[in-house]
Amino acid sequence: MMTSLPIPLPAPFTVRGITFDPALFCAPMANITHSAFRRLVADFGGYGALFTEMLSVKSVLQEDLHHSPWLKRRPGDGKLIYQLLVSDVKGLPECLERLAPLRPEGIDLNCGCVAPKVLRRGGGAALFDDLERLRTVVRVMRRHVEGPLFVKFRLGHQSDDWRARLVARLRLLEGEGVDVVTIQPRFSEEPRGRRVRHELYGELSAETTLPIVANGDISAARCPADQALAFAPAAGLMIGRMAAVQPWIFAKWHQPALVVDYTDVWRRLCDYIAEDFEPHKALLRLKIVTPYLARNFVFGHNLFRAIQPAPDFATARERGSSFMEATPALQRSISPSGI
Ligand SMILES: Cc1cc2nc3c(=O)[nH]c(=O)nc-3n(C[C@H](O)[C@H](O)[C@H](O)COP(=O)(O)O)c2cc1C
C-alpha cells in the first residue's frame, strides 16, 4: 500500500500588511464560489482567504456591491480576494476603484482560464501569452491596487521553450510589482484530468522571488508521500473542486476528526442560496454544486438524479434533505475528477 503523508501546512505569509494564516486558499470557481457558497465554507473556517469567481470588468461596474452574490462579502467570511478576468485596460481603473470600498484583501488577475470563450476575448491564458498586453494590464492594476496583487496561471503552452517563456513572465510579474503567483502546473492544452506536475514547484520557486501558491489536484490534507514533499517549496496551497465536494476541507486540515452533519450542510447551503439569489436563479445554483456534494456518497448519483430534474427550489431542497436524512453510506476515497 502506498504511504501517505500529511501535506505540511505552509507557514502564514504577509503581503503588504495582510497576513494569510494559514496560507490555504479556496480557489476561484465560476458559478460555485458565490457569496452563498463562501458563507458555507466560512461556517467551517480553516482557510486563509477565499476567492471570488472570475469577474468581468463590466460586471463589477454594473452589479450592486452590497447585494450581488458575486461581489458582496459578509464580515464572517474572513479574507476575500476578488478575481478579475481582463483582456485590456478599458474600464479597469474604474473597476478597481469601485471594488476598493469592499476592502478586498487582494485582487487576483486570471491568467489561467482556457475556456474557448475567454480565450477568444483575449482573457485568461490568452492574456498570459501576450507579454506586452500582460505588462500593460498588470501595470494598471498595480497602480490602482493598494493591497496584495495576485496572478493565477498554468505553465503556458506546451512547447520546447515553455520554461524560458514561463520565466520571462515571472520576471515581468516581479518587475511590475505583483505580490503572489498561483501556479497550476499543467499546460494550457491539458484538460483538468491530466496529471499535475507538482514536482515542478521546487524548480519554479528557484526561478522567482515571488511566493508561489500551489494549485491543482490537492484533494486532502494527506497525499502520497512523494507528492506531499513536492509542496514544500510552495508558500501556499489552493484547493478548488475538493472544496466544492467538501466545503469543510479547510477545517478538516486542522481537525482531522471533524464530524460533518450532511443534512445540516445541505439545508444551510439551500438557505444561503435562497437568501442571496433571486428565486429563478437559485435552483440553477443548487443544481450546479450538487454533483460535487454527491461525490461524498457511495450512491451519490441518486442525489444527483433527484436534484437535476427538480421543478423548483423547494422540491430540490426537500429531496436533498430526504437523501441526507437517510444517512447515506460515505465514500472512502473521494475524487472530484470528471465533474
Ligand atoms: C467549475 C470550475 C470553475 C472554475 N472557475 C475558475 C475561475 O473563475 N477562475 C480561475 O482562475 N479558475 C477557475 N477554475 C479553476 C480552479 O480555480 C482551479 O485552478 C482548478 O480547478 C484546479 O484546482 P483543483 O484541482 O483543486 O480543482 C475553475 C474550476 C472549476 C472546476
The ligand as an SDF file (V2000), in Angstrom:
LIG
                    3D

 31 33  0  0  0  0  0  0  0  0999 V2000
  -16.3390   24.7880  -12.1110 C   0  0  0  0  0  0  0  0  0  0  0  0
  -14.9910   25.4590  -12.1300 C   0  0  0  0  0  0  0  0  0  0  0  0
  -14.9180   26.8140  -12.3190 C   0  0  0  0  0  0  0  0  0  0  0  0
  -13.6670   27.4510  -12.3290 C   0  0  0  0  0  0  0  0  0  0  0  0
  -13.6240   28.8020  -12.4540 N   0  0  0  0  0  0  0  0  0  0  0  0
  -12.4250   29.4370  -12.3320 C   0  0  0  0  0  0  0  0  0  0  0  0
  -12.3620   30.8440  -12.2800 C   0  0  0  0  0  0  0  0  0  0  0  0
  -13.3960   31.5430  -12.2920 O   0  0  0  0  0  0  0  0  0  0  0  0
  -11.1300   31.4230  -12.2010 N   0  0  0  0  0  0  0  0  0  0  0  0
   -9.9750   30.6680  -12.1460 C   0  0  0  0  0  0  0  0  0  0  0  0
   -8.8790   31.2200  -12.0720 O   0  0  0  0  0  0  0  0  0  0  0  0
  -10.0220   29.3350  -12.1680 N   0  0  0  0  0  0  0  0  0  0  0  0
  -11.2040   28.7100  -12.2230 C   0  0  0  0  0  0  0  0  0  0  0  0
  -11.2590   27.3510  -12.1580 N   0  0  0  0  0  0  0  0  0  0  0  0
  -10.0090   26.5940  -11.9510 C   0  0  0  0  0  0  0  0  0  0  0  0
   -9.7520   26.3900  -10.4400 C   0  0  0  0  0  0  0  0  0  0  0  0
   -9.5670   27.6170   -9.7810 O   0  0  0  0  0  0  0  0  0  0  0  0
   -8.5170   25.5160  -10.2140 C   0  0  0  0  0  0  0  0  0  0  0  0
   -7.3980   26.1660  -10.7470 O   0  0  0  0  0  0  0  0  0  0  0  0
   -8.6540   24.1410  -10.8850 C   0  0  0  0  0  0  0  0  0  0  0  0
   -9.9280   23.5660  -10.6410 O   0  0  0  0  0  0  0  0  0  0  0  0
   -7.5790   23.1930  -10.3590 C   0  0  0  0  0  0  0  0  0  0  0  0
   -7.6620   23.0560   -8.9540 O   0  0  0  0  0  0  0  0  0  0  0  0
   -8.3850   21.7910   -8.2650 P   0  0  0  0  0  0  0  0  0  0  0  0
   -7.7230   20.5640   -8.8450 O   0  0  0  0  0  0  0  0  0  0  0  0
   -8.1160   21.9540   -6.8010 O   0  0  0  0  0  0  0  0  0  0  0  0
   -9.8140   21.8390   -8.6240 O   0  0  0  0  0  0  0  0  0  0  0  0
  -12.4870   26.6930  -12.1590 C   0  0  0  0  0  0  0  0  0  0  0  0
  -12.5710   25.3190  -11.9700 C   0  0  0  0  0  0  0  0  0  0  0  0
  -13.8140   24.6950  -11.9400 C   0  0  0  0  0  0  0  0  0  0  0  0
  -13.8730   23.2170  -11.6910 C   0  0  0  0  0  0  0  0  0  0  0  0
  1  2  1  0
  2  3  1  0
  2 30  2  0
  3  4  2  0
  4  5  1  0
  4 28  1  0
  5  6  2  0
  6  7  1  0
  6 13  1  0
  7  8  2  0
  7  9  1  0
  9 10  1  0
 10 11  2  0
 10 12  1  0
 12 13  2  0
 13 14  1  0
 14 15  1  0
 14 28  1  0
 15 16  1  0
 16 17  1  0
 16 18  1  0
 18 19  1  0
 18 20  1  0
 20 21  1  0
 20 22  1  0
 22 23  1  0
 23 24  1  0
 24 25  2  0
 24 26  1  0
 24 27  1  0
 28 29  2  0
 29 30  1  0
 30 31  1  0
M  END
$$$$
